[in-house]
Amino acid sequence: MDKKHQTRYEDLTLLPRRWFPLPRLDFYILREFLIKYSVLLLVFIILFILGDVYRDISDFLENKASVSDILLYLAYKQPGNIRFILPISMLLGCMWTMATFGKNMEITAMRASGVSLFRCGGSIFVVGLAVTFINIYFNEALVPFTERSAEIIRSNATERRRYVRGLLTYRSNDQQRHWLFNNFTTGNVQNDVTLKTFWTDGMIDSLVLVPDEAARRRMILEIFPGKAERLLSLSRAEMEKQVRRELVGRKVDFYGREAAYDPENETWIFRNGNFISYDRNDDTRFSASTGTSAIHEQIPLTELRFPKNEIPEATNDILNAVKEKDDLPTWVIWDLVQRSPNMAERVKSIYMTVFYYRLAFPWACFLAVFLGIPLATKNERTGSLLAIITAMVIIVVYIVVAQVFLVLGKAGILNPMFAGLAPTAAFIACGAWRIYHDRN
């Protein structure tokens, strides 16, 4: 070629960046991504269904459950599986799509036309954001309902004892009350309930130091059989002082044939039961009472009310406490922590770590796009296989790091907010940096 017709690099005019609108390009990328994303979702859903069948089908068959119960159970289990499938499929689909474009030199063509790497994946970012909000809905609203429904179906079709157990126990978050329920139900009325707790001033006022003099005298005679005469010989003020000194902080068991919770007044009402107090024993302060150190016989009671300042937990709190904390919606965890100011620090660390982790986890779908696009296009000639292998490694590393931080946060070693948010935030920041670094 004649030198006078040769074009120097300095004479080339760079094309301006192109952002919006690019409907044809966006539709093409979106179509290719959704095809691969749908295939991955379908494959993973089938694998999870097979896992559920392998794990649970024997229970249904042994109890001769109907086909409709089995199918309904499997259907209710799927939302819980899908919330984990969504980010994995997003990362794999993103890297598969972009790696395919890179192998076919389509990424090179788009960037040579003035379309940045970030803009190439614009439609995928939109899908990632939409899937993130779908995942939030699954975590907060759909999955708690479907998981509970699935367990009820399994309980009714197989072993009823899973929900109607001989004894359900619950330890309050401040470690001051130990509940024992026979046949706990989701309603506000429970039968055959035992509450192991410690005497408080409020309990003493409502049960022992009552306004009626005859009832007060009878109660003192029954609670303090060996000290009653001395206590009754004291002045009213001195007697009350001595009674409080004897009882406050002492273990006591309240039993109610019926225990009802009044949600309007936030009050527990024990009816047709009895109570028994125990001698002070630091070695068994938080253990179940056995009766060997009782200071009086069982005393019957007709009705006893516990206001919120005495028993802050409601029936929903007890029901949520026996569930896995990782399955609770974030608003339930937040409400439980806010209504339990005396919650033990270890328990609070567990709840708050799970709370922040649950806030961060849905954004793993968005994280997948931030990491998938730059990594898939890093080596455009390596093809889809390396991209998929890289995606699997990233998934494993993210899950391991997130679980390690979750364990450290629950143990109180790391701050709950840092433990729950840091892994997801760090991976998103890493992906954003890669996109910025490779923008040209």
C-alpha positions in Angstrom: 0.0 0.0 0.0 1.2 3.5 -0.9 2.5 5.3 2.2 0.4 8.4 1.4 -2.7 6.3 1.8 -1.6 4.6 5.1 -3.7 5.5 8.2 -1.9 6.3 11.3 -3.4 5.3 14.7 -3.3 9.0 15.8 -5.6 9.9 12.9 -8.3 7.5 14.1 -11.4 9.0 15.7 -12.7 7.1 18.7 -16.4 6.4 18.6 -18.3 8.1 21.4 -19.7 6.0 24.2 -23.2 4.6 23.6 -25.7 4.3 26.4 -29.4 4.6 25.7 -31.4 3.7 23.7 -30.1 0.5 22.3 -33.3 -1.6 22.0 -32.1 -4.1 19.5 -28.9 -4.9 21.3 -30.6 -5.0 24.7 -33.3 -7.4 23.4 -30.7 -9.7 21.8 -28.6 -9.9 25.0 -31.8 -10.3 27.2 -33.1 -13.1 24.9 -29.8 -15.0 25.0 -29.5 -14.6 28.8 -33.1 -15.6 29.6 -32.8 -18.8 27.5 -29.7 -19.9 29.4 -31.1 -18.7 32.8 -34.4 -20.6 32.2 -32.5 -23.8 31.4 -30.4 -23.5 34.5 -33.4 -22.7 36.7 -35.2 -25.8 35.3 -32.2 -28.0 35.8 -31.7 -26.9 39.4 -35.4 -27.2 40.3 -35.5 -30.7 39.0 -32.4 -31.6 41.0 -33.9 -30.1 44.2 -37.2 -32.0 43.6 -35.3 -35.2 43.2 -33.5 -34.4 46.4 -36.8 -33.8 48.3 -38.2 -37.0 46.8 -35.2 -39.1 47.8 -35.2 -37.6 51.4 -38.9 -37.7 52.2 -40.8 -40.0 49.9 -40.2 -43.0 52.1 -42.1 -41.4 55.0 -45.1 -40.8 52.8 -45.1 -44.3 51.3 -44.7 -46.0 54.6 -47.8 -44.2 55.9 -49.7 -44.8 52.6 -50.1 -41.0 52.0 -52.2 -40.0 49.0 -50.5 -38.8 45.7 -52.2 -35.4 46.1 -50.5 -35.0 49.5 -47.1 -35.9 48.1 -47.5 -33.5 45.1 -48.7 -30.7 47.3 -45.8 -31.2 49.7 -43.3 -31.1 46.9 -44.9 -27.9 45.5 -44.8 -26.2 48.9 -41.1 -27.1 49.2 -40.1 -25.5 46.0 -40.2 -21.7 47.0 -37.6 -22.6 49.7 -35.4 -24.2 47.1 -35.9 -21.5 44.5 -34.6 -18.8 46.8 -31.2 -20.5 46.8 -31.4 -21.4 43.2 -32.0 -17.8 42.0 -28.5 -16.4 42.7 -26.7 -19.5 41.6 -28.5 -19.6 38.3 -28.0 -15.8 37.9 -24.2 -16.1 38.2 -24.0 -19.2 36.0 -26.4 -17.7 33.4 -24.6 -14.4 33.3 -21.1 -16.0 32.8 -22.4 -18.5 30.3 -24.0 -15.8 28.2 -21.1 -13.4 28.3 -18.6 -16.1 27.7 -20.5 -17.3 24.7 -20.5 -13.7 23.4 -16.8 -13.4 24.0 -16.0 -16.7 22.3 -17.9 -15.5 19.2 -16.1 -12.1 19.4 -19.4 -10.3 19.9 -18.1 -8.6 23.0 -15.2 -7.2 21.0 -17.6 -6.0 18.3 -19.8 -4.3 20.8 -17.0 -2.6 22.6 -15.4 -1.5 19.3 -18.8 0.2 18.5 -18.5 2.3 21.6 -20.6 0.1 23.9 -18.8 -0.3 27.3 -18.7 -3.5 29.2 -21.1 -2.2 31.8 -23.5 -1.2 29.0 -23.2 -4.6 27.3 -24.7 -6.2 30.4 -27.4 -3.5 31.0 -30.3 -5.8 30.4 -28.8 -8.4 32.6 -28.4 -5.9 35.4 -32.1 -5.1 35.1 -33.0 -8.8 35.4 -30.6 -9.2 38.3 -32.3 -6.3 40.2 -35.7 -7.7 39.4 -34.7 -11.2 40.6 -33.3 -9.6 43.8 -36.6 -8.1 44.7 -38.3 -11.4 43.9 -35.9 -13.2 46.2 -36.7 -10.6 48.9 -40.4 -11.5 48.5 -39.6 -15.2 48.7 -37.6 -14.8 51.9 -39.9 -12.4 53.7 -43.4 -13.6 52.7 -43.7 -16.7 50.6 -41.1 -19.1 52.1 -42.2 -18.9 55.8 -45.8 -19.7 54.7 -44.9 -22.5 52.3 -42.4 -24.2 54.6 -44.9 -24.2 57.4 -47.6 -25.6 55.1 -45.2 -28.3 53.8 -44.5 -29.4 57.4 -48.2 -29.5 58.3 -48.9 -31.6 55.3 -46.0 -34.0 56.2 -47.2 -34.1 59.8 -50.8 -34.9 58.9 -49.8 -37.5 56.3 -47.0 -39.2 58.2 -46.1 -38.7 61.9 -48.5 -36.5 63.8 -46.1 -36.4 66.7 -44.0 -33.9 64.7 -46.6 -31.2 65.5 -48.5 -32.8 68.4 -45.6 -33.6 70.7 -45.9 -34.9 74.2 -44.0 -31.9 75.5 -42.8 -28.6 73.8 -40.4 -26.5 75.7 -39.4 -22.9 75.4 -36.8 -20.9 77.2 -37.3 -17.1 77.2 -34.7 -14.9 75.7 -33.8 -13.4 79.0 -33.4 -16.9 80.5 -35.9 -16.1 83.3 -38.8 -18.3 82.2 -39.0 -21.9 81.1 -42.3 -23.0 79.5 -43.5 -26.6 79.1 -46.5 -27.1 76.8 -48.5 -30.2 76.1 -49.8 -30.1 72.5 -48.8 -26.5 71.7 -51.1 -24.9 69.1 -50.9 -21.8 67.0 -53.9 -20.2 68.8 -53.9 -18.0 71.9 -55.3 -20.7 74.2 -53.1 -23.6 75.4 -53.9 -26.5 77.6 -51.7 -28.1 80.4 -49.0 -25.4 80.6 -46.2 -25.2 83.2 -44.2 -22.0 83.6 -41.0 -22.3 85.6 -39.8 -18.9 86.6 -38.8 -16.7 89.6 -41.0 -14.8 92.0 -41.2 -11.1 91.2 -42.8 -8.2 93.1 -45.7 -8.1 90.7 -46.4 -11.8 91.2 -46.3 -11.4 95.0 -48.7 -8.5 94.8 -51.2 -10.3 92.7 -51.1 -13.7 94.4 -49.8 -13.3 98.0 -50.2 -9.8 99.3 -53.7 -9.3 98.1 -56.0 -6.7 99.5 -58.4 -9.2 101.1 -57.0 -9.9 104.6 -58.4 -13.4 104.9 -57.1 -14.5 101.5 -53.7 -12.9 102.4 -53.5 -14.7 105.7 -54.5 -18.1 104.1 -51.8 -17.7 101.4 -49.1 -16.9 103.9 -50.1 -19.9 106.0 -49.8 -22.1 103.0 -46.6 -20.7 101.5 -44.7 -20.4 104.8 -45.9 -23.3 107.0 -42.9 -22.9 109.3 -42.7 -19.1 109.4 -46.3 -18.1 109.1 -47.0 -17.3 112.8 -43.9 -15.1 113.0 -44.8 -13.3 109.7 -48.4 -12.7 110.7 -47.4 -11.3 114.1 -45.5 -8.4 112.4 -46.9 -5.1 111.3 -48.4 -4.9 107.8 -45.5 -3.0 106.3 -42.9 -5.2 108.0 -44.7 -8.4 107.0 -44.8 -7.4 103.4 -41.1 -6.5 103.5 -40.2 -10.0 105.0 -42.5 -11.8 102.5 -40.8 -10.0 99.6 -37.4 -10.8 101.0 -38.3 -14.5 101.3 -39.8 -14.9 97.8 -38.3 -12.4 95.3 -35.8 -14.4 93.2 -36.9 -17.8 94.4 -37.9 -20.4 91.9 -41.6 -21.1 91.4 -43.6 -23.3 89.1 -47.0 -22.2 87.8 -49.3 -24.7 86.3 -52.5 -23.9 84.4 -55.0 -26.4 83.0 -55.6 -23.6 80.6 -53.3 -20.7 79.7 -54.7 -18.0 77.5 -52.9 -15.1 75.9 -54.9 -11.8 75.5 -53.3 -10.0 72.6 -55.2 -6.7 73.2 -53.9 -6.4 76.8 -50.7 -8.4 76.2 -51.5 -10.5 79.2 -51.2 -14.2 80.0 -54.0 -15.7 82.1 -53.5 -19.0 83.9 -56.7 -20.7 85.0 -57.6 -23.8 87.1 -54.1 -24.6 88.1 -51.6 -24.5 91.0 -48.2 -23.3 92.0 -45.3 -24.5 94.1 -42.2 -22.6 95.3 -38.7 -24.0 95.8 -35.9 -23.4 98.2 -32.9 -21.3 97.0 -30.3 -23.4 95.3 -27.7 -21.7 93.1 -26.6 -25.0 91.5 -30.1 -25.6 90.0 -31.0 -21.9 89.4 -31.8 -22.5 85.7 -32.5 -26.2 85.7 -35.9 -27.9 85.8 -37.4 -28.1 89.3 -37.7 -31.6 90.6 -39.7 -30.9 93.8 -37.0 -32.1 96.2 -36.5 -28.6 97.5 -40.1 -27.4 97.6 -40.9 -25.1 100.6 -44.7 -25.9 100.5 -47.2 -28.2 98.9 -49.0 -27.4 95.7 -51.4 -24.5 96.2 -54.4 -24.3 93.9 -55.2 -21.1 92.0 -58.4 -20.2 90.1 -57.0 -17.4 87.9 -53.7 -15.6 87.7 -52.8 -12.8 85.3 -49.3 -12.0 84.1 -49.0 -8.6 82.4 -46.4 -7.8 79.7 -43.8 -6.5 82.2 -43.9 -10.0 83.9 -44.1 -12.1 80.7 -43.3 -10.2 77.5 -43.4 -13.1 75.1 -46.5 -13.8 73.1 -47.7 -17.1 71.5 -46.2 -16.1 68.2 -42.8 -15.5 69.9 -42.9 -19.0 71.3 -43.9 -20.4 68.0 -41.1 -18.5 66.2 -38.5 -19.5 68.8 -39.0 -23.2 68.2 -38.4 -22.6 64.5 -35.0 -22.3 62.9 -33.9 -18.7 63.3 -32.6 -18.7 59.7 -36.2 -19.3 58.5 -37.7 -16.3 60.3 -38.6 -13.2 58.3 -36.5 -10.2 59.1 -39.4 -8.2 60.4 -40.2 -11.0 62.9 -36.6 -11.0 64.1 -36.5 -7.2 64.4 -39.8 -7.1 66.3 -38.7 -9.9 68.6 -35.4 -8.1 69.5 -37.1 -4.8 70.0 -39.7 -6.2 72.4 -37.1 -8.1 74.4 -34.9 -5.4 76.0 -33.5 -8.0 78.5 -32.5 -10.5 75.9 -29.2 -12.2 76.6 -26.4 -10.8 74.6 -25.5 -14.2 73.1 -29.1 -14.7 71.9 -29.3 -11.2 70.6 -26.1 -11.7 68.6 -27.6 -14.8 67.0 -30.8 -13.0 66.1 -29.1 -9.8 64.8 -26.5 -11.7 62.8 -29.3 -13.7 61.1 -31.2 -10.4 60.6 -28.4 -8.7 58.7 -27.5 -11.9 56.8 -31.1 -12.2 55.6 -31.1 -8.5 54.5 -27.9 -9.2 52.5 -28.5 -12.6 51.0 -31.1 -11.6 48.3 -28.6 -9.2 46.9 -26.5 -12.1 45.9 -28.5 -12.1 42.7 -27.2 -8.6 41.9 -23.8 -9.7 43.1 -23.8 -12.4 40.5 -24.1 -9.9 37.7 -21.4 -7.7 39.0 -19.0 -10.7 39.2 -20.2 -12.6 36.2 -19.8 -10.0 33.5 -16.2 -8.9 34.0 -15.0 -12.5 34.8 -16.7 -14.0 31.8 -15.2 -11.5 29.4 -11.7 -11.5 30.9 -10.5 -14.1 28.5 -12.8 -14.1 25.6 -11.2 -17.0 23.8 -11.4 -19.6 26.6 -15.1 -20.3 26.0 -18.0 -21.2 28.2 -16.5 -24.2 30.1 -13.9 -22.1 32.0 -16.5 -19.5 32.7 -18.8 -22.1 34.3 -16.0 -23.6 36.3 -15.0 -20.1 37.5 -18.7 -19.4 38.5 -18.8 -22.6 40.5 -15.6 -21.7 42.4 -17.0 -18.2 43.1 -20.3 -19.7 44.4 -18.4 -22.1 46.7 -16.1 -19.3 48.0 -19.0 -16.9 48.6 -21.0 -19.5 50.5 -18.1 -20.6 52.6 -17.1 -17.1 53.5 -20.7 -16.1 54.3 -21.2 -19.1 56.5 -18.0 -18.6 58.4 -18.9 -14.9 59.0 -22.4 -16.1 60.1 -21.0 -18.5 62.6 -18.6 -15.9 64.0 -21.4 -13.4 64.3 -23.7 -15.8 66.1 -20.9 -16.7 68.5 -20.4 -13.0 69.3 -16.9 -12.9 67.9 -17.8 -10.5 65.1 -20.2 -7.6 65.2 -23.6 -8.9 63.9 -23.9 -6.1 61.3 -20.4 -6.7 59.9 -20.8 -10.5 60.0 -24.1 -10.4 58.1 -23.4 -7.7 55.5 -19.6 -7.8 54.9 -19.3 -10.9 52.6 -22.0 -9.8 50.2 -20.9 -6.2 50.2 -17.3 -7.2 49.6 -18.1 -9.4 46.7 -20.3 -6.7 45.1 -17.5 -4.2 45.6 -15.1 -6.6 44.0 -17.3 -7.0 40.9 -18.0 -3.3 40.6 -14.2 -2.6 40.7 -13.7 -5.2 38.0 -16.3 -3.6 35.8 -14.7 -0.2 36.3 -11.2 -1.5 35.7 -12.3 -3.3 32.5 -14.6 -0.5 31.2 -12.3 0.3 28.3 
